[in-house]
């Protein structure tokens, strides 16, 4: 019988979730849901010096917006609570001491100054990357070198110490990664990492292995920046006697800058004008505000769709998925080893494709928030009509205002290029004649208006190549947007007449 899949997303509350972090959560979530497994959130807050107020709340709000609700975690509880590492503090020491007792770890009493002096000596002797390892530990102040009675005295006196893993001198450590295949590490190149700190807190390395074991995690899906730590984690499973239940590992590729050169950062987003966080974040220390995809105008479904494609390639090369379709289609083996280049234009296209398929009432509900912020009230049916007319032209909800403001207020600026190209004072007479034609129309739907305008042009020997562009500018101020009949019809004859009357003297002045 197969072991039920249990995966965890284990962020640190040190700031907002980057695209890479939220993608890690998504791949964990998709695997859990596809297999009927369990998606766990565990807050890894062992580094109290980097704790940022509000970061944990941000993590849960971002995941909720994306539609990734967890089955277990500090927000919902579960059979393996607590789910914050700081609240699990008492349980870690026993495993660190177990490693010391079995000869796989040791106490180290070195001060910060002594560690700095060791690194400086090694640099001076030509070692480019000084480490506390199988060689240097022989010359340091630890329980492998000091007499046992001295170690006891130091500990009885309460002298600060850490517990370090005793890395084997020459050993191959192998890992069968679900994405990368077999990866081999040489222990001689690895250092004796600290497992337990002098403040009584475990480091990430010990805590995450212990927690994954106790919470029965079956798959560890995380960023490739953790790949260098993987051999240490493999050895910890071995030394603690848990090798038979070690989870399967999958190390995800980096998300790269749009040009493919290097890891995507917040600075890149600021420089190129796109967000890198799922939702808005305000730094509680600096007060700096960073816009999120949500506030930029993305819907959660296309945002998740875009995230999934950053490194994962479905067999049929599809690009548009619902969450349910992602769950059915996703396999970790289809995740690429190489970095995934972030393409904001592609992200916008996915959002645009989603918007154009939304019901008008859903768009209208979102657009009403934009209008309310501008103190604009309009009937629901009118707002729905505007959304229907514009939705195939927009990438974000905010674009509805940018492209359709004229449905709600008179234009105050007119496209000068079109006016100078098309307008002449003698053409005013045609538009003055058009006003009563519009006002006397028995119907004013878009189809009727379109016929009315073409008939008017024919009957008055006035080119539609002049009539339509100029009427558009008079009514809307801009030269792009829906057909002229779709602008004029919703506005109504009276409003259009007022706009024509207001525009004529402005046009005359623009070409004078």
N, C-alpha and C positions, 0 to 999 in steps of 0.2 A: 504494500500500500504506500503511495506517495505521501511524503510529509507535506502538510499544508504550507503554502507559501506565506511567509511573514517577512515583510520588508519595512525598513524604517527610513524616514528622512530626518536627519539629525543636525539641524542648523545651530550655529552659535548666535546668541543674541547680542551681536557686536555691531549691528547696523542693518540697513535694508537688504532684502534679497536681490541679488544681481540676477541677470538672465540665466547665468550658469547654474545658480542655486535653484531657481524655480524650475528649470529644466530637469535637474536631478530629481526634484520632488515629483515632477510629472512622470518620468520614466519609472520611478518606484510605484507610483499610483497605478499606472497602466498595467504593469506586471501583476500587481495585487488584484486588480479588478478582473483582468483577463482570466486569472486562474482561480477566482473565488477566494483569494487569500486576504490577508490583513495588512492594512496600510497604517503605520505607526508614526507619530511625531514624537521625537525625543529631543529635548532641549539640552544641548551640550554646553553648559555654562561653567565648566571647571576653571576657565581663565577669568577670574573675577575682576582682574585689572582692566579687561577690555569690555566689560559689560556696559551696554548702552541702554538707558531707560527708554521704554517704549518699543524696543526692537522686537521683543517676543510678541507683543500685541500686533505689531506690523506683520510679522510672519504669518500669524493665523488669519489676519484680515486678507492678506494677499492670496493665501491658499483658498480661502472661502470664495473670493472673487473669481478665482480660476475654476471653481467647481470641484476642488480636490478636498473633500471632507475626510478627515482621518477617523479610523475605527478605534484607535487607542491614542492616548496622549494626555498631557497635563490639563487640557481643556475639557476632555470627556472622560478621563479616568481609564480604567482597564485592569486586567488581572495581574499586570506586572508593575503597577504603580510603586513608587513615584516615577514620573517620566521627565523630571529635571535632574540632571546629574548632581547639582549642588545639594539636592534633597536626598541623594543616595550616598552621600559622603561616607557614612560609617561602614558601608559594606565593602569598600575597595581595599582598605588596609590589609584585610586577611589574605587577599590574593597576592598582594605585593610581598607580604611576609612568607606566603607559601612558596613563592619563587625564590626568596632568599634561602629558605630552609632546604629547598631541593638543589641549591647550588647554581641556579640560573639567574640570580640577581644578587646585588650586594649593596651595603650601605656606603655612601660617599659623604665625607665631611668637608670637602674642599670649599673654601670661601670663594666669593666672586673674584677677589684679588688674585687668589692662587690659580683660578681657572684662566684669568686673563694673562697671568705670567706664563702659564704652560703654553697657551696659544702663541704668545709672543716668541718664546724660545723656539717653538717649532717653525714659525715663519722665518726666524733668523737662520734656522738650519736648512732652509730651502723647501719646507713643506707648504704647498700653496693653500691647502685646506685642512688646518689643524682640527683634530677630533679627539674626544675622550673615547679611546677605543682599546682593543686588546693589547696594544703596545704601550700607550701612554698611561693606562690605568696602573701599570706596574710601578710608576713613579709618583703616584698621587696618594692622597690621604683617604683611603677607603678600607673596608673590612677584608679585602683580598690581600692587602699588604700589611695592615696594622695587626699587632697581636690581639687575640680574642679578648684578653682581659682589658686592654686599652679601649677596644671598641665598646665593651660593656660600661667602662667608666665614663666614656664620652656620652653614651646614651643615657646613663643614669643621671648625669649632670644636666641633661636637657640640651646638649649641644645640637644645633641645627644640622640636619642631614637630609639627603635625598636617597631614594632607592633607584639604582640603575640596573638595566638588564645587562647580563654578562653575555655579550655577543661572542659566538664561537669564532676562533681564529681563522679557520679555513673550512668553510662549509658552503655547499650550494643550497640555496633556498629556492624552491620551485613553486610557481603559482600558475594554475590553469585558468586564465582570465576568460570570461564568457565572450568578450569582444576581441581580445588580443591574442588568444591562444596561450601557449606556454610561455611564461616569462621566467627567466633565470637570474638570480642575484648571487653575488659572491659576498659572503659574510665579512671577508677581510676589508671590504670597502665600506662597511657599515659601522656606525658609532654606537657606543653604549648609551642609548637614550635614557633620559630620566623617566621613570614610570610613576614615581610617587614624590611629590614635592615637599619641601620643608614646612609648608603651611598646612599640611595634612590633607591636601587635595591631590587626587590622581591627575596625571597628565591625560591628554586625549587618548594616547596610545593604549594605556591600561584600561581606562574607563570605557572606551568604546568596545573593546574586546570583551570585557566582563559583562557589560550591558547586553551586547549582542548575544552572548551565550545565555545569560539569565532570561532574556526575552525571547529566546528560541528563534532568532533571526535566521532565515534560510538563504537570503541573497543580500549582498551588500553592493548597492549601485551608487557610485560616487564619482567625483571628478578625477581626472588623471593626475591632478596635483598631489593626490594621495598615493599614487603608485609607488613612489620611493619609500613610503612607510609600510607598504604591503608585506615585505619580508619580515619586518619586526612583528607585525600582527600574526603572520603565519607561525612564527616561532613561539609567540605567546600562547596560541592555541595548542601547540605541541607541548610546551613546557608545563602548561596547566592541566594537561591530560584531556583536552577537549578536541583533539585532532579529528576524531570521527564525526563530530557534529559541526565542524568548521563550515561557515556559510560559503556559497559560491560568490566570487568577486567579479564585478564588471566595472572597469574604469572608463568613464566617458571622455570623449575628446573635448578639447577646448573649444569655446566659441570665439572666433577670430574677428578682428576688425573687418570692415567691408573690403579693404584692399588685400586682406589675407595675411597681412604682416603683423603678427603678434596678437596676444590675447585682448579681447574687447574689454575696455574699461569705461568707467563713468566719464573720465576725461575725454575719451573718444566720442561718447554721446554728446557731451557739451560742445565739443568742437564741430561736430558734423550735424548737430541739431536734431537728435532723436533720443528718446528715453532708453535707459538700460535697467530700470526698475519696474516691476509690474504695476505698482500704485505709487502715488505721491509719498515722498519722505521728507520730513523736516528734521534736520540734525538738531538734537536738543542742546548741544554745546555751542556750535557756531551759528545756529539759526538758519543755515543754508537750506534752501528749498530745492528739491529735485522733483521734476515732474515725472509721473508714471505713465505707462501705456494706457491705463484706465482713464486718467485725466486728459490724456492727449486725444482721446476719442475712440480708442479700441474697445470692441466688445470682448468679453472673456472667451467666447468660443473661437473666434479667429485668432486671438492671441495664443491660446493653447494650441491651435492648429499650426501656427507659425513655429511655436516652440518645439513641437514634436518633430518638425522637419529639419531642425538644427542638429543634424548628425544622424538621424534615422531615415532610412530610405525604403519605402514600401516596395514590394515586388513589382507592382503594376505601374510605378512612377506617378501615382495619383498625387494631387497637391491639395485637394479640398476634403476635409474630414470633419465630421461631428465628433464629440467626445466618445459617443457609443461606438462609432466606426473605428476610432483610434484604439479603443479597448479591444475590439475584435481583431484588429489587424496587427497590432504592435507585437514585435518580437525583439528581444534584446540582442539576438544574433545579427539583426539587420542594422545595428548601430555601427557607424563607421569608426575605424581606428584614427583616421586623420581629422584634423580640426575642421569645424563647420563655420563657414564664412557668413556673418550676419549681413542680411540685405534688407535695409529698411524699405526700399521700394517694393520688394516682394511682400513684406509684412503689410504694407498699405494695400497692395493688390488683394491679399487674402481678406483684409477687413472690408474692402470695397465690395468684393464678391459676396461676402456675407450680408452686408447692408442691403444690397439690391434685391436679395431674396427674403428680406424681412417683411412681415405684414406692415401695412401703412400705419396701423394703430400703435404698433410697438415703436416704430420710429417717431411717431407723433408724440408719444408719451415722453421719450427722451428729449425731443426737440423743445417741448414745452418748458423744460428746465432751463434751456438756453434763453428762451423768450422771457421767462419769468425774471431771470437775472437782469434783463434789459427793461423790465417793467412794461412788457408788451402783453396784452391780452387779446386773444382771438378765438373764435369758435372752434371747437374740436374738429368739426368736419372740414373747416377751412385749412387747419394745420395739417390734417391728414392728406388733403388734396395737394398742398405744397410739397409734402414729403414724397408723395407718389410721383410728382412731376420731376423732382430733383434727385431721387435716390440712386438712379443709375449713373449719376455724374459725380458722386461724392465718395470720399474715402473715410471721412469722419463725420460725426454728428455736427460738429462745429461748422463744417463746410456748408451745411444747410443754410446757415445765416450768411456766410460769405457769398454764396451763390444765389441766395433768394431773399436778401434783406428787403428788396423792393416790393415784395408781397405784403410787407408790414409797414413800410414807411416810404415817403416820396424820396426819390433820388435828389441829392444836392450837388452831385458832381456827375458830369457826362463824359463819355468817351470822346476825347477831343479828336483823335485820329479819324474816327468814323464821321464825325460832324464836318471836319474840314474837307474830307474826301467827297461826301455826299450832299452837303447842304448848300443851298443858295436861297437868298431872301424870297425869290419868286415862288419857291416851293411851299411857302407858308400857306398860300391860298388852298392848296390841296388838303392840308391838314385841318384848316378851318372848315372846309366843306365836309371832311370826314367826321367831325364831331357830331353833328346832328344825325348822320347816318348811323353812327354807333348808338346814339341816345334813342333813336326811333326803332331799333331792332326789336322784333317781337320775341326773339330768343337770344341767349347770350352764352350758350355752351361753346366749347372750343371748336367743334366742327362747324357750327353755324358762323362763328366769328371768322374762321379761316376762309370760308366761302364768301362771306361779306367783304372781306378785305380784297380778295382777288377780283371779285366782281367790281368793286369800287375802282380798283386800278385800271381794269379794262374799260369801264365806262368813261373814265376821266382821262384815258390815254396817259396814265401816269405809271412809270415803270415800277414793277414790284421790287426790282433791284434797288430802288431808292426808297420806296414806301416801307418795306419790311425792316431794313436796318435802322432807318431813322425813327420809325415808330418804336422799335425795340429800345433805342437809346432814350427816347422821350419817356417811355414808361418805366424803364429799368435802370438807365444810366450806364449799363455795361453791355458789351457786344456778344457775350457768351451766355448760354443758358438754354432753356427750353425753347420750342418754337414760339413765334410771336403770338399766335393764337392762344397758346397755353399761358402766356403772360397776361394778355389783355382780358381773356375770359374770366379768370378768377378775380381780377381787380374790379371789374364792372365798368359799365359805360361812363358813369359819372366821374369815377376816379381817373379813368384814362383821359377823359375830356379835360379835367383839371391839369393833368400832367402835360398834355399837349400844349395847352394854353401857357403854362409856366415855362415850357422848354423853348418855345419859338423865339422870344427876345434874347434868351441866353445863347441860342445857336447863332442868331444874327450878330451878337457881340463877339462870339468866338472867331468868326471869319472876317470881322471888320478890319 
